[in-house]
Every structure is written in C-alpha cells, then in structure tokens.
Amino acid sequence: MKKLILAAAVVFSSGLYAQTDFSAVLIKDLNVLSISVADDGLITPFEAGELWASMKGTEQRKYIDQEGFNMECDALRNHANEIYGSCTFNIPMNSFLKVGEVQVFKLKGSAAARLNRYFNDSAYVSIQGGRVYLNSYNTKREFYFGIHDSLIKR
C-alpha cells in the first residue's frame, strides 16, 4: 500500500518539477534583448514547443530574420508525440516601446505583413504565466511581441 501511495505521489507531483528554462538579458552594450526559452522535454508545459508550432512549416529548425526581429527555434517530439524545443530571440531595444510595465515590439502595415508570413494565421502564444506574448495578426497586418520588464536582467 505504501508503494502505491508513493507512486501516486510521484505521478501527481511531477508537474511541480516541470519547467521551461527562460532567460532575458541585455547584450551588446545593453542595446539588444536576447531571450532564450528551452523546454526540459519530459513534462509539459512546452513553451518553446508552442512558439515553434506558431510558426509555419514542419522542418525541425525554423528561423526568422526580419525587421529587426531575429528568432530561431528547434523542436523535437517526445515519446508522447508532444512538441518540445528551444527558441532564441534577439531584438534591438530601440525597437521596443514601454507600455506600463511591458516592453512591446510592434509592427504595422507592410513591415508586419513581411514578418507575419512566417507565422500561422492569427498566431498567439503566451508564455511565462502571460508575462511574454507573441501575437501575429495576419488579417490586420499587425505584429506584437511583449515582455514584462521584470523578466529582463539588466
């Protein structure tokens, strides 16, 4: 009976150990925000996997370098056929507008349309408890990437 209770406790507490490694630091003399998101690959949530899935295509490595927005994601499938991976972003800080406590990278019109072509229609991904988001509005020709200022290490 004790073994059964111990096994159940391990199964139900496994979510406590689930993690996505996340870092956001300013590099290149504090002029570029560099973000890294890496899933552990064993237990959900797979935040980098969600970012990868928001992009068009099925190749293992997806890459964007448009309009001062650089993003690279790699992904694999685990034993349960779930997508996990790692993503890196590099965005110049002068491209952000501070809105309250959030740094927002925003494009509209043709600049947004060029970037949106890399994402699924109306892609929206929120990670880190909603403190980081990516929003691609293809039909409105708008693109947003936001990160709560408290996540950025200076």
C-alpha positions as a Markdown table, in Angstrom:
| # | Residue | x | y | z |
|---|---|---|---|---|
| 1 | Met | 0.0 | 0.0 | 0.0 |
| 2 | Lys | 2.8 | 2.4 | 0.8 |
| 3 | Lys | 4.4 | 1.8 | -2.6 |
| 4 | Leu | 1.1 | 2.6 | -4.3 |
| 5 | Ile | 0.8 | 5.8 | -2.4 |
| 6 | Leu | 4.4 | 6.8 | -3.1 |
| 7 | Ala | 3.9 | 6.0 | -6.8 |
| 8 | Ala | 0.7 | 8.1 | -6.9 |
| 9 | Ala | 2.5 | 11.0 | -5.2 |
| 10 | Val | 5.4 | 10.9 | -7.7 |
| 11 | Val | 2.9 | 10.9 | -10.6 |
| 12 | Phe | 0.8 | 13.8 | -9.3 |
| 13 | Ser | 3.7 | 15.9 | -8.1 |
| 14 | Ser | 5.6 | 15.6 | -11.4 |
| 15 | Gly | 4.0 | 18.8 | -12.6 |
| 16 | Leu | 5.9 | 20.6 | -9.8 |
| 17 | Tyr | 9.2 | 19.7 | -11.5 |
| 18 | Ala | 8.1 | 20.6 | -15.0 |
| 19 | Gln | 9.9 | 23.6 | -16.3 |
| 20 | Thr | 10.9 | 25.7 | -19.2 |
| 21 | Asp | 14.2 | 27.4 | -18.7 |
| 22 | Phe | 13.8 | 31.1 | -19.6 |
| 23 | Ser | 16.2 | 34.0 | -19.7 |
| 24 | Ala | 16.0 | 37.5 | -21.0 |
| 25 | Val | 19.2 | 39.6 | -20.9 |
| 26 | Leu | 20.5 | 42.7 | -22.5 |
| 27 | Ile | 23.6 | 42.2 | -24.6 |
| 28 | Lys | 25.8 | 44.2 | -26.9 |
| 29 | Asp | 26.3 | 47.2 | -24.6 |
| 30 | Leu | 22.6 | 46.8 | -23.4 |
| 31 | Asn | 21.4 | 47.5 | -27.0 |
| 32 | Val | 19.9 | 44.1 | -27.8 |
| 33 | Leu | 17.4 | 42.0 | -25.8 |
| 34 | Ser | 18.4 | 38.3 | -26.0 |
| 35 | Ile | 15.7 | 35.8 | -24.9 |
| 36 | Ser | 16.2 | 32.1 | -24.6 |
| 37 | Val | 13.4 | 29.6 | -24.0 |
| 38 | Ala | 14.2 | 25.9 | -23.6 |
| 39 | Asp | 11.9 | 23.1 | -22.6 |
| 40 | Asp | 13.0 | 20.2 | -20.5 |
| 41 | Gly | 11.4 | 17.7 | -22.9 |
| 42 | Leu | 9.9 | 15.4 | -20.3 |
| 43 | Ile | 6.8 | 17.1 | -18.8 |
| 44 | Thr | 4.6 | 19.9 | -20.1 |
| 45 | Pro | 4.3 | 22.8 | -20.4 |
| 46 | Phe | 6.5 | 23.0 | -23.6 |
| 47 | Glu | 6.6 | 26.8 | -24.1 |
| 48 | Ala | 9.3 | 26.7 | -26.7 |
| 49 | Gly | 7.4 | 24.0 | -28.5 |
| 50 | Glu | 4.3 | 26.3 | -28.6 |
| 51 | Leu | 6.5 | 29.0 | -30.1 |
| 52 | Trp | 7.8 | 26.6 | -32.7 |
| 53 | Ala | 4.3 | 25.4 | -33.5 |
| 54 | Ser | 3.1 | 29.0 | -34.0 |
| 55 | Met | 5.5 | 29.3 | -37.0 |
| 56 | Lys | 4.7 | 27.9 | -40.4 |
| 57 | Gly | 6.4 | 24.8 | -41.7 |
| 58 | Thr | 7.2 | 21.4 | -40.4 |
| 59 | Glu | 11.0 | 21.5 | -40.5 |
| 60 | Gln | 12.9 | 20.9 | -37.3 |
| 61 | Arg | 14.7 | 24.3 | -37.3 |
| 62 | Lys | 12.7 | 27.4 | -38.1 |
| 63 | Tyr | 14.4 | 30.8 | -38.5 |
| 64 | Ile | 13.3 | 34.4 | -38.9 |
| 65 | Asp | 15.5 | 37.5 | -39.5 |
| 66 | Gln | 13.2 | 40.3 | -40.5 |
| 67 | Glu | 12.6 | 43.9 | -39.5 |
| 68 | Gly | 15.0 | 43.8 | -36.5 |
| 69 | Phe | 13.3 | 40.6 | -35.2 |
| 70 | Asn | 15.5 | 37.6 | -35.1 |
| 71 | Met | 14.0 | 34.3 | -33.9 |
| 72 | Glu | 15.3 | 30.7 | -34.2 |
| 73 | Cys | 13.5 | 27.6 | -32.9 |
| 74 | Asp | 14.4 | 23.9 | -32.9 |
| 75 | Ala | 11.9 | 21.3 | -31.9 |
| 76 | Leu | 11.5 | 17.5 | -31.5 |
| 77 | Arg | 8.7 | 15.2 | -30.5 |
| 78 | Asn | 8.9 | 13.3 | -27.2 |
| 79 | His | 7.6 | 9.7 | -26.5 |
| 80 | Ala | 4.0 | 11.1 | -26.2 |
| 81 | Asn | 4.4 | 12.9 | -29.6 |
| 82 | Glu | 4.3 | 16.3 | -28.0 |
| 83 | Ile | 6.5 | 19.1 | -29.4 |
| 84 | Tyr | 9.3 | 20.5 | -27.2 |
| 85 | Gly | 12.2 | 22.6 | -28.1 |
| 86 | Ser | 14.3 | 25.7 | -27.7 |
| 87 | Cys | 14.0 | 29.2 | -29.1 |
| 88 | Thr | 16.2 | 32.2 | -29.1 |
| 89 | Phe | 15.2 | 35.8 | -29.9 |
| 90 | Asn | 17.4 | 38.8 | -30.5 |
| 91 | Ile | 15.6 | 42.2 | -30.8 |
| 92 | Pro | 17.2 | 45.7 | -30.6 |
| 93 | Met | 16.0 | 47.5 | -27.5 |
| 94 | Asn | 15.4 | 50.7 | -29.5 |
| 95 | Ser | 12.6 | 48.7 | -31.3 |
| 96 | Phe | 10.6 | 48.4 | -28.1 |
| 97 | Leu | 8.0 | 50.8 | -26.7 |
| 98 | Lys | 7.4 | 50.7 | -23.0 |
| 99 | Val | 3.7 | 50.4 | -22.2 |
| 100 | Gly | 3.2 | 50.3 | -18.4 |
| 101 | Glu | 5.5 | 47.5 | -17.2 |
| 102 | Val | 5.7 | 45.8 | -20.6 |
| 103 | Gln | 8.3 | 46.3 | -23.4 |
| 104 | Val | 6.4 | 46.0 | -26.7 |
| 105 | Phe | 7.8 | 45.3 | -30.1 |
| 106 | Lys | 5.1 | 46.4 | -32.6 |
| 107 | Leu | 4.9 | 46.5 | -36.3 |
| 108 | Lys | 2.0 | 47.5 | -38.6 |
| 109 | Gly | 1.3 | 47.5 | -42.3 |
| 110 | Ser | 3.8 | 46.0 | -44.8 |
| 111 | Ala | 6.6 | 45.6 | -42.2 |
| 112 | Ala | 4.2 | 43.4 | -40.1 |
| 113 | Ala | 3.0 | 41.6 | -43.2 |
| 114 | Arg | 6.6 | 40.6 | -44.0 |
| 115 | Leu | 7.1 | 39.2 | -40.5 |
| 116 | Asn | 3.6 | 37.6 | -40.3 |
| 117 | Arg | 4.3 | 35.4 | -43.3 |
| 118 | Tyr | 6.5 | 33.2 | -41.0 |
| 119 | Phe | 3.6 | 32.6 | -38.6 |
| 120 | Asn | 0.3 | 30.6 | -38.8 |
| 121 | Asp | -2.8 | 32.8 | -39.3 |
| 122 | Ser | -3.5 | 34.9 | -36.2 |
| 123 | Ala | -0.9 | 33.1 | -34.1 |
| 124 | Tyr | -1.0 | 34.0 | -30.4 |
| 125 | Val | 1.4 | 32.4 | -27.9 |
| 126 | Ser | 1.6 | 33.4 | -24.2 |
| 127 | Ile | 4.4 | 32.0 | -22.0 |
| 128 | Gln | 5.9 | 32.6 | -18.6 |
| 129 | Gly | 2.5 | 33.0 | -17.0 |
| 130 | Gly | 1.3 | 35.5 | -19.6 |
| 131 | Arg | 4.3 | 37.8 | -19.0 |
| 132 | Val | 5.7 | 37.2 | -22.5 |
| 133 | Tyr | 3.5 | 37.1 | -25.6 |
| 134 | Leu | 3.8 | 36.9 | -29.4 |
| 135 | Asn | 0.8 | 38.0 | -31.5 |
| 136 | Ser | 0.7 | 37.8 | -35.3 |
| 137 | Tyr | -2.5 | 39.4 | -36.7 |
| 138 | Asn | -2.1 | 38.5 | -40.4 |
| 139 | Thr | -5.5 | 39.9 | -41.4 |
| 140 | Lys | -4.9 | 43.2 | -39.7 |
| 141 | Arg | -1.3 | 43.4 | -40.8 |
| 142 | Glu | -0.1 | 43.8 | -37.2 |
| 143 | Phe | 2.6 | 42.1 | -35.2 |
| 144 | Tyr | 3.3 | 42.3 | -31.5 |
| 145 | Phe | 5.9 | 40.8 | -29.1 |
| 146 | Gly | 5.7 | 41.8 | -25.5 |
| 147 | Ile | 7.8 | 41.0 | -22.4 |
| 148 | His | 7.2 | 42.2 | -18.9 |
| 149 | Asp | 10.0 | 44.4 | -17.8 |
| 150 | Ser | 10.7 | 42.5 | -14.6 |
| 151 | Leu | 11.8 | 39.4 | -16.7 |
| 152 | Ile | 14.7 | 41.4 | -18.3 |
| 153 | Lys | 18.1 | 41.1 | -16.5 |
| 154 | Arg | 20.0 | 44.4 | -16.8 |
